[in-house]
Amino acid sequence: MTSSRRQFIKAGVLGGAAAVTGLPQIAEAGEKKFKPLNILILGGTGFLGPHMVREALRRGHTVTLFNRARSNSSLFPDLETIKGDRDNGLDGLKGRSWDAVLDNSGYVPRHVQDSARLLADNCDRYVYTSTVSVYADYTVHNTESSPLATIADETIEEVTGETYGPLKALCEKRAAAEIDADKLTIIRPTYVCGPGDHTDRFSYWSIRTRKGGEMIWPGSPSDVIQIIDVNDLANFTLDSVDHGISGVFNAVDPAGEFTMGDLLEDSQAVTGTTVDPLWISEEFAYEHELAGSRALPIWAPSTGEHSGAGTYSGAAARAAGLHNRPERETARNLLSWWDCQSEERKANMKAGLSAEREAELIAAWKARIA
């Protein structure tokens, strides 16, 4: 672990236990209490939504959900849920007003435009959850003012690996056209990690490490990566509501502070297991179509079109109050959640190498370096 990262972790632990743990804390004397607000969450039952709901409730806010009631509909039975659809099904929101709207389910520009237009005069703050994938160039150090990706045909609504970023950029543009700047917050997270993650991208590394043995690790231990803990993202989102924070923010951990070597160290620490890491070269990864894929998630090669991933600036968000807990805590919490999942879920990882594929790659790599 780098000395700078050790200092960062120490500062985070000493600087605020509540922000680091993400667990409900007993209010101390003199701690500022939040003004109770009425908050509408568009979605609320997926991965990020429940964390936002729980944090809002912890702060004493009233939460209303708007969704199709198709998944996890029993998650918050005590909350008002307005059943509807973002695709021309917003009638249930008409004539209602809220202090804040949290839009974390907007992927299609038309949907974001419709909800923002309908609620523009009926809320004091609109928070849109975007993504760092909105940037046009992933080979550079992107800040919030960097050029955004565009799409030639703005009528396209199919979300694919190629259209995801440009469509989210267009969603931002549509929201900004409907909501006054002093009422709009746009948050651009990188890989969101922690309990409830349905992508398994960060999860794979610790879960695989726990099995022990020889294990494929890509590139170099010094390759930088970035994540955002789901609870840190939820906290910052609610802070933007409680403190009236407007603007655009990259939600990432500090650039250059977290590496693949750190991820290996953390994974071994939280599992109590030591693996034999085989660090395959970038060339080998490209040859076997592993670079930039879900087979080796989170990692980005130091060369190629994604070489700037892991270097996004998060300075603006931290200046506005974003707190990043140590990544090791994210891994620890993730494993605790994972252990409570069904055997069927555990048997169907959404990212990473299968045992068979990893064995093939280990044999091929050993043959390469023999």
N, C-alpha and C positions, 0 to 999 in steps of 0.2 A: 504494500500500500504506500502511495506517495506521501511525503511529509505534509504537503499542502492539503491533501484529502484528510489526513489525520487531524490537522488543525481545524478544518472545516467541520468535521464530525464533532470534535470537542466543543467548538463554538456553538454548534446546533444544540447539543445536549445541555450545555450550561446556559444557553441563551433563552430557552423557553421550553419547559417540559411539555406543556399542553400542545404546542405546535408540533413537537417532535413525535409524541406518542399518537396523536390523533384520537385519543380516548376521551370520553367525557371527564371533565375535571371539576372538582369542587371549587366554586368561586371563592377567591381570596378577598380579604378586606380591601376595599378600594378598587377592585376590578370593575371595569366598565361593563354595565349591563346593556344588552341590545334592546332597542326599541322594537316592540312586537310589530311585525309586518304581515301582510297578506301576500303570499307568493304563489304564482302559478308556474308549474313546471310542465313543459310540453314534452311528455314522455314520462320519465320517472321510475320505470320498472326494469330498465336494462342493466347495464354495467355501471355507468357513471351516475345515473339518476338516483338510485337508492342511497348512494353516499351523500348526494346533495340534499335529499329529503331528510335523512337522519341528522345532518348537520344543521339544517334549517330548523328542525323541531328542537334540537338541543339548545338552540339559541332562543327558543320561545316563540318562533314564528308560526303562523298558520299556513298550511300548505294545501293547495288544490292541484290535482293531477288532471292532465288532459291526454288521453291516449285511446287506443282501440280496444283496450281491455282484453287483449289476446294472449299476452305473456305475463306471467307473474302477477296476475290480477288480484291474487289474495295476499300480496305482500304487505299492503297497507290498508287493511279493511276499515280502519277508523278514520281514514281521510276521504274527503270528497273527491270523487273521480268523475269528471265530465267525459262521457264516451263520445268519441268523434274520430275524425280522420283528417290528416293534414292535406289530403288530396280532395279538395272541395267539400270538406265535411267539418267546417269550423262553426256551424250555427250555434252550438252549445256555448260558445264564448261571447256571442253577441250580447250587448247590453250589460256586460259584467266589467268590473274594473279591479285591478290589483296594484299593490305597491311596486311589485317587480315581477318580471317574466323571465324565466330561465329556459332558454331554447337550446337544449342539447340533443335534439333529434332532427335537426335540419340538414338535409343532404342535397335537396333539390331546390334550386333558386326560386322557382315559382311558389313552393310551399313556404319558404322563409318570407318571401315578399308578401304573400297573403296574410300570414299571421302578424307580421310586423305592421302592415297597413291597418289591419283590424284593431290592433292593440296599441297603436302609437299614441292615441289620445286617452287611453284607458290604463296607462301604467306610468310610473315615475322612472323606471329603469328597465331596460331590455338587455339581457346578457346573452350573447350568442357564442356558443362553443364551436370554434372552428378547428383548425389544425395547422401545424407547421408545413404540411404538404401543399399549402397554397403558394409557396414560393416558386419562382420561375426557374431558378438555378440552384441545384443542390451541391454544387462544387465549391461554393463560397460560404463565408461566415455571414449568415443572414440575420439582419435586425428587422424590427417591425416596419421599417421604411423601405426594405428591399423590394424589387419588382415582383409582382405576383404573376402566377401562371394564367394564361388565357385559353379560351376554347373558341375555335372558329365558328361553330354552330351553337349559339347560346340557347337553342331550343331543345338540345339533347338533355334527356333526364335519366338515362341509364347510367348508374354508378358502377364504374369498373376501376381497375387499377390505374388506367390511363386518364379517366375523367374525374376521379375522386377529388384530386387537388384543385384543378381548374373550376369544378362545380362549387366547391366550398369557397373559393375565392369570389366567385360570382354571387354566392349566398351572402357573403359579407357586403358586397357592393349593393345588393338589393336591400339588405337590412339598413345600411347607412342612408339609402335613398328615402326610407320611410320614417326612421327614428332620428330625432334631433341628436346632434353630436354629444351634447352634455347629458343625454339620457342613455347613451349606447356604450356598452362594453363588449369588446370582441376579444376572446381568449383563444390563443392558438397553442394547444398542448402538443407535445411530442408523444412518444409511446406512453400510454396511460397504463400503469401497472398496479397490481395489488389484488386484494380479495374481490372476487366476482369477475375477474378478467376472463372473457370468453374467447380471447384470441390465443392465449397460451404463449405469447411471444417472449415475454420476460420469464414467465413461469417455467418454461422448458428447461432453462439452465439449472435451476436448483433441483427440480424434480428429477432430471436426468443425473445430476451429480449424486443424488442420494443412492443411486443404484451402484455407484463405484465402478472400478475397473478402468480400462482404457477408454478415453472419451475424446472425441473430436472437438477441438477449439480452433476457430478461424483466425487467420492473420497473425497478429502479435499481441502480447499482453499489454502493450502500450497504446493500442488502438482505442481512441476515445469514443464513448457512446453517451447517449442522454436518455433519460426517462423522466416521468413525473408520477409521483405517487398519487393514486386516485383520491386519497383523503386530503392531500395537500392541494390538489386541484379543486376539490369541493370546498375546502376552507377558503381558498382565494376567491372562488366564485361568490360565496356568501359574503366575504369581506367587501367585494365590489358593490354589493347591494347595501350592506349596513353602513358603509362609509362613503357611498356615492362616488366610486372610482370609475371614471370614464376613460375611454381610449382603447388602444390595441396592445395586447401583451402576449409575448411568447411565454408559455408555461413549461419551463424546462428546468432541470437541475443545472448547476453552473458548468459552463463549457470548459472542457479540459480537466474536470475534477474526477470523472468516473471513467474507468477503462475496462477493457475486457479482462485484464488481469485482476482488477478489483472485483469484477463480477465472479470470477473463478474463486477468489479468496472468500468472498461473501457466501457463495454457494456452499463451499466446503465448511465454512463456519456454522451456518444455520442448519446444516444437515448432519454435522458431526462425522462426515464421510470424506475420505481423501481419494481423489481420482488420479489417474495417470494421464495428464493432458497431452494430447498430440496436437501441436500447433501447426496446422496445415497452411501452406503458403497461399497468398492471394491468387497466384497463377493456377494452382491446383483447384482452388475454389471456383474460378472462372471456367476452367476446363470441364468441371463436373456440374456446371450450372447451379452452383450453390450461392454465389455472391448475390446479395440483394434479394434473397428468397426467404420464404418462411422456413426453409430447412435449417437455416442458421440465422434465426431472427435477432433483431436489435443491432447486430453487427453490420457495419458498412465498410467496404474496402477503402483503403487510403488512396486508391486510384479509381478512375471511372466516374460515371455520372452522379454517383452518390457520395463522393469523397468528402463533401462538406457536412454531411449528416453527422451529428454529434458535436457541432460547433455553433448551434443557434445561440444567439444572445438572449439571456433571460434577465439582463440587468434592469430593464424597465419594470418588470413584474416584481422583482425583489425590492426595488425602491418603493413600489406601491404596497408592499407588505407580504409578498409570497414567501413562505417558509418551506424549505426543502428538508425533510427528515433524511437521516442516513439511509442510503439504498439498502443496507443490510437489514434495516427494520422492515422495509418493503418486502424483501425476500422472506423474512421470518413470518410476517403476517400472512403473506401469500400461502406459505406452506401450511399454516394452521387452518386456513380456509380450505385448501386443497384436500387435506386429510378428512374433511367432513363431506366431501362430494361422493356421489354414488360410484360404485365400481364401474358401471357403464360409462360414466363421464370420465373417469380416470383412464379408461381403456381407449379413449378417443381424443387424444391430444390434437389440437388444431394447428400446432406448429412444431418444428424440430424434426430430428431424424428418427425414423423408426429403427428398432434394434437391427433389423436385417440390412437396412441401407447403411447404417453406421458401420456395421461389420465389413461390408463391401468396401467402404471408403477407407477404413483402417488398413485393410489388406492392400488396397491400391497405394495408399500413402507410404506404407512400409516398403513396398516394392519400389516406389519412386526414390526413396532416400537410401535404399540398401547399397 
